Amino acid sequence: MTEAVIVVALLLVAASATAAVAVRDPVRQSLVLAVLGVVLAVLFTVLQAPDVGLSQLAVGSALTPLLLMLTVRKVKRRGQSEDRGKENGT
């Protein structure tokens, strides 16, 4: 039974990691990365490493995707302000 759960968790990790690489939109990519973090946390818990799983849950599924989304938002805003500056001739 335990081996089946480990195999399922590994397949979910492989699928979500592949999806994270395949997605092109940075916002969607960070959301898929959050899902990958949750799946990895489940895998670590199944492998009897709950402390690592909790760390992965906090960092990999919450903090890192949040920072990526904030960075994408700031870059888009900066690009829009530069476009407006070019239109005004400054």
A tleap script that builds the chain and sets N, CA, C and O, in Angstrom:
source leaprc.protein.ff14SB
mol = sequence {
  NMET THR GLU ALA VAL ILE VAL VAL ALA LEU
  LEU LEU VAL ALA ALA SER ALA THR ALA ALA
  VAL ALA VAL ARG ASP PRO VAL ARG GLN SER
  LEU VAL LEU ALA VAL LEU GLY VAL VAL LEU
  ALA VAL LEU PHE THR VAL LEU GLN ALA PRO
  ASP VAL GLY LEU SER GLN LEU ALA VAL GLY
  SER ALA LEU THR PRO LEU LEU LEU MET LEU
  THR VAL ARG LYS VAL LYS ARG ARG GLY GLN
  SER GLU ASP ARG GLY LYS GLU ASN GLY CTHR
}
set mol.1.N position { 0.826 -1.208 0.000 }
set mol.1.CA position { 0.000 0.000 0.000 }
set mol.1.C position { 0.860 1.257 0.000 }
set mol.1.O position { 0.602 2.197 -0.752 }
set mol.2.N position { 1.882 1.265 0.848 }
set mol.2.CA position { 2.745 2.447 0.957 }
set mol.2.C position { 3.500 2.698 -0.350 }
set mol.2.O position { 3.683 3.841 -0.768 }
set mol.3.N position { 3.931 1.608 -0.981 }
set mol.3.CA position { 4.662 1.766 -2.235 }
set mol.3.C position { 3.770 2.358 -3.326 }
set mol.3.O position { 4.242 3.129 -4.161 }
set mol.4.N position { 2.504 2.009 -3.323 }
set mol.4.CA position { 1.573 2.554 -4.311 }
set mol.4.C position { 1.380 4.057 -4.104 }
set mol.4.O position { 1.300 4.815 -5.071 }
set mol.5.N position { 1.306 4.479 -2.862 }
set mol.5.CA position { 1.154 5.906 -2.560 }
set mol.5.C position { 2.402 6.674 -3.001 }
set mol.5.O position { 2.305 7.784 -3.525 }
set mol.6.N position { 3.558 6.079 -2.787 }
set mol.6.CA position { 4.814 6.726 -3.203 }
set mol.6.C position { 4.862 6.844 -4.724 }
set mol.6.O position { 5.268 7.879 -5.253 }
set mol.7.N position { 4.455 5.804 -5.422 }
set mol.7.CA position { 4.472 5.838 -6.886 }
set mol.7.C position { 3.505 6.898 -7.407 }
set mol.7.O position { 3.834 7.634 -8.338 }
set mol.8.N position { 2.317 6.979 -6.813 }
set mol.8.CA position { 1.345 7.994 -7.229 }
set mol.8.C position { 1.896 9.393 -6.973 }
set mol.8.O position { 1.764 10.275 -7.821 }
set mol.9.N position { 2.513 9.602 -5.808 }
set mol.9.CA position { 3.089 10.909 -5.491 }
set mol.9.C position { 4.204 11.267 -6.469 }
set mol.9.O position { 4.306 12.415 -6.900 }
set mol.10.N position { 5.031 10.301 -6.817 }
set mol.10.CA position { 6.103 10.553 -7.780 }
set mol.10.C position { 5.554 10.881 -9.165 }
set mol.10.O position { 6.096 11.740 -9.861 }
set mol.11.N position { 4.493 10.210 -9.564 }
set mol.11.CA position { 3.872 10.512 -10.854 }
set mol.11.C position { 3.269 11.917 -10.855 }
set mol.11.O position { 3.356 12.630 -11.855 }
set mol.12.N position { 2.663 12.313 -9.742 }
set mol.12.CA position { 2.121 13.667 -9.643 }
set mol.12.C position { 3.231 14.712 -9.687 }
set mol.12.O position { 3.066 15.772 -10.289 }
set mol.13.N position { 4.357 14.414 -9.052 }
set mol.13.CA position { 5.503 15.340 -9.098 }
set mol.13.C position { 6.004 15.464 -10.526 }
set mol.13.O position { 6.274 16.568 -10.999 }
set mol.14.N position { 6.129 14.342 -11.211 }
set mol.14.CA position { 6.612 14.374 -12.601 }
set mol.14.C position { 5.650 15.150 -13.499 }
set mol.14.O position { 6.082 15.932 -14.346 }
set mol.15.N position { 4.359 14.936 -13.316 }
set mol.15.CA position { 3.370 15.622 -14.147 }
set mol.15.C position { 3.353 17.126 -13.878 }
set mol.15.O position { 3.309 17.926 -14.812 }
set mol.16.N position { 3.387 17.506 -12.609 }
set mol.16.CA position { 3.346 18.943 -12.300 }
set mol.16.C position { 4.651 19.640 -12.671 }
set mol.16.O position { 4.630 20.806 -13.065 }
set mol.17.N position { 5.770 18.959 -12.553 }
set mol.17.CA position { 7.044 19.561 -12.976 }
set mol.17.C position { 7.077 19.750 -14.488 }
set mol.17.O position { 7.569 20.765 -14.982 }
set mol.18.N position { 6.554 18.774 -15.220 }
set mol.18.CA position { 6.477 18.909 -16.670 }
set mol.18.C position { 5.554 20.050 -17.066 }
set mol.18.O position { 5.845 20.804 -17.996 }
set mol.19.N position { 4.442 20.171 -16.357 }
set mol.19.CA position { 3.508 21.269 -16.637 }
set mol.19.C position { 4.150 22.619 -16.334 }
set mol.19.O position { 3.920 23.585 -17.063 }
set mol.20.N position { 4.951 22.705 -15.273 }
set mol.20.CA position { 5.610 23.967 -14.936 }
set mol.20.C position { 6.582 24.387 -16.023 }
set mol.20.O position { 6.745 25.577 -16.289 }
set mol.21.N position { 7.219 23.429 -16.643 }
set mol.21.CA position { 8.164 23.746 -17.712 }
set mol.21.C position { 7.429 24.071 -19.007 }
set mol.21.O position { 7.872 24.926 -19.773 }
set mol.22.N position { 6.308 23.393 -19.258 }
set mol.22.CA position { 5.598 23.543 -20.522 }
set mol.22.C position { 4.795 24.840 -20.617 }
set mol.22.O position { 4.583 25.349 -21.718 }
set mol.23.N position { 4.351 25.375 -19.497 }
set mol.23.CA position { 3.527 26.584 -19.504 }
set mol.23.C position { 4.409 27.780 -19.834 }
set mol.23.O position { 5.517 27.899 -19.311 }
set mol.24.N position { 3.925 28.668 -20.701 }
set mol.24.CA position { 4.719 29.807 -21.157 }
set mol.24.C position { 4.413 31.104 -20.410 }
set mol.24.O position { 5.300 31.942 -20.244 }
set mol.25.N position { 3.173 31.281 -19.957 }
set mol.25.CA position { 2.788 32.508 -19.265 }
set mol.25.C position { 3.381 32.503 -17.854 }
set mol.25.O position { 3.154 31.551 -17.107 }
set mol.26.N position { 4.136 33.541 -17.468 }
set mol.26.CA position { 4.791 33.537 -16.156 }
set mol.26.C position { 3.831 33.467 -14.975 }
set mol.26.O position { 4.159 32.857 -13.956 }
set mol.27.N position { 2.661 34.074 -15.088 }
set mol.27.CA position { 1.710 34.016 -13.980 }
set mol.27.C position { 1.180 32.596 -13.818 }
set mol.27.O position { 1.113 32.076 -12.705 }
set mol.28.N position { 0.809 31.981 -14.916 }
set mol.28.CA position { 0.342 30.588 -14.851 }
set mol.28.C position { 1.459 29.660 -14.414 }
set mol.28.O position { 1.224 28.679 -13.709 }
set mol.29.N position { 2.657 29.969 -14.831 }
set mol.29.CA position { 3.801 29.157 -14.439 }
set mol.29.C position { 4.017 29.198 -12.927 }
set mol.29.O position { 4.349 28.181 -12.318 }
set mol.30.N position { 3.831 30.361 -12.327 }
set mol.30.CA position { 3.989 30.445 -10.876 }
set mol.30.C position { 2.868 29.716 -10.146 }
set mol.30.O position { 3.085 29.173 -9.063 }
set mol.31.N position { 1.667 29.697 -10.731 }
set mol.31.CA position { 0.574 28.931 -10.123 }
set mol.31.C position { 0.849 27.429 -10.212 }
set mol.31.O position { 0.587 26.691 -9.263 }
set mol.32.N position { 1.371 26.982 -11.346 }
set mol.32.CA position { 1.729 25.570 -11.477 }
set mol.32.C position { 2.883 25.242 -10.539 }
set mol.32.O position { 2.951 24.135 -10.004 }
set mol.33.N position { 3.780 26.184 -10.336 }
set mol.33.CA position { 4.872 25.984 -9.389 }
set mol.33.C position { 4.346 25.837 -7.959 }
set mol.33.O position { 4.902 25.076 -7.167 }
set mol.34.N position { 3.286 26.555 -7.632 }
set mol.34.CA position { 2.662 26.402 -6.313 }
set mol.34.C position { 2.072 24.999 -6.156 }
set mol.34.O position { 2.192 24.378 -5.100 }
set mol.35.N position { 1.437 24.514 -7.216 }
set mol.35.CA position { 0.895 23.148 -7.183 }
set mol.35.C position { 2.025 22.140 -7.029 }
set mol.35.O position { 1.903 21.176 -6.273 }
set mol.36.N position { 3.118 22.360 -7.740 }
set mol.36.CA position { 4.280 21.487 -7.615 }
set mol.36.C position { 4.810 21.481 -6.183 }
set mol.36.O position { 5.205 20.435 -5.669 }
set mol.37.N position { 4.818 22.647 -5.542 }
set mol.37.CA position { 5.264 22.717 -4.155 }
set mol.37.C position { 4.383 21.906 -3.219 }
set mol.37.O position { 4.880 21.242 -2.309 }
set mol.38.N position { 3.075 21.960 -3.442 }
set mol.38.CA position { 2.152 21.175 -2.610 }
set mol.38.C position { 2.360 19.677 -2.840 }
set mol.38.O position { 2.364 18.891 -1.893 }
set mol.39.N position { 2.530 19.293 -4.098 }
set mol.39.CA position { 2.731 17.876 -4.413 }
set mol.39.C position { 4.043 17.377 -3.817 }
set mol.39.O position { 4.111 16.258 -3.309 }
set mol.40.N position { 5.079 18.202 -3.880 }
set mol.40.CA position { 6.349 17.815 -3.264 }
set mol.40.C position { 6.222 17.696 -1.754 }
set mol.40.O position { 6.822 16.809 -1.147 }
set mol.41.N position { 5.444 18.585 -1.145 }
set mol.41.CA position { 5.220 18.501 0.299 }
set mol.41.C position { 4.517 17.192 0.661 }
set mol.41.O position { 4.841 16.558 1.665 }
set mol.42.N position { 3.551 16.799 -0.170 }
set mol.42.CA position { 2.869 15.514 0.053 }
set mol.42.C position { 3.852 14.361 -0.100 }
set mol.42.O position { 3.834 13.422 0.695 }
set mol.43.N position { 4.706 14.425 -1.110 }
set mol.43.CA position { 5.704 13.372 -1.313 }
set mol.43.C position { 6.639 13.266 -0.116 }
set mol.43.O position { 6.915 12.162 0.355 }
set mol.44.N position { 7.126 14.390 0.378 }
set mol.44.CA position { 8.016 14.357 1.541 }
set mol.44.C position { 7.312 13.790 2.766 }
set mol.44.O position { 7.922 13.071 3.558 }
set mol.45.N position { 6.041 14.109 2.924 }
set mol.45.CA position { 5.294 13.583 4.059 }
set mol.45.C position { 5.096 12.072 3.925 }
set mol.45.O position { 5.200 11.338 4.907 }
set mol.46.N position { 4.813 11.615 2.710 }
set mol.46.CA position { 4.665 10.174 2.477 }
set mol.46.C position { 5.985 9.456 2.741 }
set mol.46.O position { 5.995 8.324 3.226 }
set mol.47.N position { 7.085 10.107 2.426 }
set mol.47.CA position { 8.406 9.511 2.651 }
set mol.47.C position { 8.898 9.707 4.084 }
set mol.47.O position { 10.080 9.519 4.374 }
set mol.48.N position { 7.980 10.087 4.979 }
set mol.48.CA position { 8.237 10.223 6.416 }
set mol.48.C position { 9.270 11.299 6.730 }
set mol.48.O position { 10.149 11.112 7.572 }
set mol.49.N position { 9.149 12.418 6.043 }
set mol.49.CA position { 9.966 13.592 6.332 }
set mol.49.C position { 9.029 14.796 6.504 }
set mol.49.O position { 9.028 15.701 5.670 }
set mol.50.N position { 8.231 14.810 7.586 }
set mol.50.CA position { 7.228 15.873 7.717 }
set mol.50.C position { 7.831 17.258 7.923 }
set mol.50.O position { 7.228 18.256 7.527 }
set mol.51.N position { 9.013 17.337 8.537 }
set mol.51.CA position { 9.647 18.646 8.716 }
set mol.51.C position { 10.048 19.255 7.373 }
set mol.51.O position { 9.875 20.453 7.153 }
set mol.52.N position { 10.578 18.435 6.488 }
set mol.52.CA position { 10.927 18.903 5.147 }
set mol.52.C position { 9.657 19.245 4.370 }
set mol.52.O position { 9.628 20.210 3.606 }
set mol.53.N position { 8.608 18.443 4.572 }
set mol.53.CA position { 7.338 18.707 3.911 }
set mol.53.C position { 6.734 20.035 4.324 }
set mol.53.O position { 6.208 20.766 3.484 }
set mol.54.N position { 6.805 20.358 5.617 }
set mol.54.CA position { 6.290 21.646 6.083 }
set mol.54.C position { 7.101 22.810 5.526 }
set mol.54.O position { 6.542 23.841 5.151 }
set mol.55.N position { 8.404 22.643 5.475 }
set mol.55.CA position { 9.254 23.692 4.893 }
set mol.55.C position { 8.938 23.887 3.413 }
set mol.55.O position { 8.850 25.014 2.927 }
set mol.56.N position { 8.770 22.775 2.706 }
set mol.56.CA position { 8.426 22.846 1.283 }
set mol.56.C position { 7.067 23.502 1.089 }
set mol.56.O position { 6.873 24.278 0.153 }
set mol.57.N position { 6.134 23.192 1.968 }
set mol.57.CA position { 4.808 23.782 1.861 }
set mol.57.C position { 4.863 25.293 2.038 }
set mol.57.O position { 4.190 26.033 1.321 }
set mol.58.N position { 5.663 25.747 2.989 }
set mol.58.CA position { 5.753 27.187 3.257 }
set mol.58.C position { 6.515 27.915 2.153 }
set mol.58.O position { 6.063 28.946 1.655 }
set mol.59.N position { 7.654 27.382 1.780 }
set mol.59.CA position { 8.522 28.076 0.828 }
set mol.59.C position { 8.141 27.765 -0.613 }
set mol.59.O position { 7.969 28.680 -1.420 }
set mol.60.N position { 8.008 26.491 -0.942 }
set mol.60.CA position { 7.809 26.092 -2.325 }
set mol.60.C position { 6.426 26.343 -2.872 }
set mol.60.O position { 6.258 26.544 -4.075 }
set mol.61.N position { 5.420 26.335 -1.992 }
set mol.61.CA position { 4.075 26.501 -2.527 }
set mol.61.C position { 3.459 27.841 -2.172 }
set mol.61.O position { 2.390 28.176 -2.683 }
set mol.62.N position { 4.099 28.611 -1.314 }
set mol.62.CA position { 3.523 29.910 -0.938 }
set mol.62.C position { 4.467 31.067 -1.253 }
set mol.62.O position { 4.105 31.983 -1.991 }
set mol.63.N position { 5.652 31.025 -0.705 }
set mol.63.CA position { 6.552 32.180 -0.788 }
set mol.63.C position { 7.138 32.378 -2.190 }
set mol.63.O position { 7.090 33.483 -2.731 }
set mol.64.N position { 7.680 31.329 -2.769 }
set mol.64.CA position { 8.317 31.458 -4.081 }
set mol.64.C position { 7.330 31.876 -5.182 }
set mol.64.O position { 7.634 32.798 -5.939 }
set mol.65.N position { 6.153 31.226 -5.299 }
set mol.65.CA position { 5.210 31.699 -6.328 }
set mol.65.C position { 4.733 33.132 -6.085 }
set mol.65.O position { 4.523 33.885 -7.036 }
set mol.66.N position { 4.563 33.508 -4.825 }
set mol.66.CA position { 4.158 34.878 -4.518 }
set mol.66.C position { 5.219 35.872 -4.977 }
set mol.66.O position { 4.889 36.890 -5.585 }
set mol.67.N position { 6.478 35.589 -4.694 }
set mol.67.CA position { 7.558 36.478 -5.129 }
set mol.67.C position { 7.646 36.549 -6.655 }
set mol.67.O position { 7.890 37.615 -7.219 }
set mol.68.N position { 7.448 35.421 -7.311 }
set mol.68.CA position { 7.463 35.423 -8.778 }
set mol.68.C position { 6.336 36.269 -9.350 }
set mol.68.O position { 6.549 37.033 -10.291 }
set mol.69.N position { 5.133 36.138 -8.786 }
set mol.69.CA position { 4.008 36.928 -9.288 }
set mol.69.C position { 4.222 38.417 -9.047 }
set mol.69.O position { 3.900 39.237 -9.907 }
set mol.70.N position { 4.761 38.770 -7.889 }
set mol.70.CA position { 5.043 40.183 -7.619 }
set mol.70.C position { 6.107 40.723 -8.564 }
set mol.70.O position { 6.020 41.868 -9.008 }
set mol.71.N position { 7.103 39.913 -8.873 }
set mol.71.CA position { 8.155 40.337 -9.790 }
set mol.71.C position { 7.602 40.540 -11.198 }
set mol.71.O position { 7.928 41.528 -11.856 }
set mol.72.N position { 6.771 39.614 -11.661 }
set mol.72.CA position { 6.169 39.747 -12.993 }
set mol.72.C position { 5.308 41.002 -13.048 }
set mol.72.O position { 5.325 41.729 -14.041 }
set mol.73.N position { 4.563 41.255 -11.991 }
set mol.73.CA position { 3.712 42.447 -11.943 }
set mol.73.C position { 4.545 43.723 -12.018 }
set mol.73.O position { 4.188 44.665 -12.725 }
set mol.74.N position { 5.654 43.748 -11.286 }
set mol.74.CA position { 6.502 44.941 -11.296 }
set mol.74.C position { 7.162 45.141 -12.661 }
set mol.74.O position { 7.267 46.271 -13.138 }
set mol.75.N position { 7.596 44.075 -13.277 }
set mol.75.CA position { 8.227 44.179 -14.594 }
set mol.75.C position { 7.220 44.671 -15.622 }
set mol.75.O position { 7.553 45.505 -16.464 }
set mol.76.N position { 5.990 44.163 -15.563 }
set mol.76.CA position { 4.960 44.622 -16.503 }
set mol.76.C position { 4.658 46.103 -16.300 }
set mol.76.O position { 4.490 46.843 -17.269 }
set mol.77.N position { 4.589 46.534 -15.045 }
set mol.77.CA position { 4.332 47.952 -14.771 }
set mol.77.C position { 5.471 48.817 -15.286 }
set mol.77.O position { 5.241 49.881 -15.861 }
set mol.78.N position { 6.695 48.359 -15.080 }
set mol.78.CA position { 7.851 49.131 -15.539 }
set mol.78.C position { 7.857 49.231 -17.058 }
set mol.78.O position { 8.183 50.280 -17.614 }
set mol.79.N position { 7.498 48.140 -17.729 }
set mol.79.CA position { 7.426 48.158 -19.193 }
set mol.79.C position { 6.348 49.095 -19.694 }
set mol.79.O position { 6.531 49.766 -20.709 }
set mol.80.N position { 5.227 49.150 -18.996 }
set mol.80.CA position { 4.147 50.043 -19.396 }
set mol.80.C position { 4.547 51.500 -19.194 }
set mol.80.O position { 4.229 52.353 -20.023 }
set mol.81.N position { 5.248 51.790 -18.089 }
set mol.81.CA position { 5.665 53.169 -17.853 }
set mol.81.C position { 6.726 53.604 -18.853 }
set mol.81.O position { 6.753 54.774 -19.235 }
set mol.82.N position { 7.593 52.708 -19.287 }
set mol.82.CA position { 8.593 53.031 -20.306 }
set mol.82.C position { 7.915 53.283 -21.653 }
set mol.82.O position { 8.314 54.168 -22.410 }
set mol.83.N position { 6.878 52.484 -21.936 }
set mol.83.CA position { 6.131 52.703 -23.185 }
set mol.83.C position { 5.462 54.070 -23.179 }
set mol.83.O position { 5.451 54.768 -24.193 }
set mol.84.N position { 4.907 54.446 -22.043 }
set mol.84.CA position { 4.269 55.768 -21.954 }
set mol.84.C position { 5.300 56.884 -22.096 }
set mol.84.O position { 5.019 57.924 -22.691 }
set mol.85.N position { 6.509 56.662 -21.540 }
set mol.85.CA position { 7.552 57.671 -21.673 }
set mol.85.C position { 8.012 57.842 -23.103 }
set mol.85.O position { 8.334 58.954 -23.520 }
set mol.86.N position { 8.050 56.750 -23.869 }
set mol.86.CA position { 8.432 56.835 -25.269 }
set mol.86.C position { 7.359 57.563 -26.084 }
set mol.86.O position { 7.671 58.284 -27.032 }
set mol.87.N position { 6.102 57.366 -25.708 }
set mol.87.CA position { 5.029 58.040 -26.416 }
set mol.87.C position { 5.064 59.545 -26.169 }
set mol.87.O position { 4.743 60.328 -27.063 }
set mol.88.N position { 5.449 59.954 -24.963 }
set mol.88.CA position { 5.505 61.374 -24.620 }
set mol.88.C position { 6.788 62.037 -25.091 }
set mol.88.O position { 6.915 63.259 -25.020 }
set mol.89.N position { 7.739 61.248 -25.571 }
set mol.89.CA position { 8.976 61.813 -26.093 }
set mol.89.C position { 10.028 62.096 -25.037 }
set mol.89.O position { 10.944 62.884 -25.272 }
set mol.90.N position { 9.911 61.465 -23.879 }
set mol.90.CA position { 10.926 61.670 -22.830 }
set mol.90.C position { 11.860 60.529 -22.742 }
set mol.90.O position { 12.771 60.539 -21.915 }
savepdb mol mol.pdb
quit
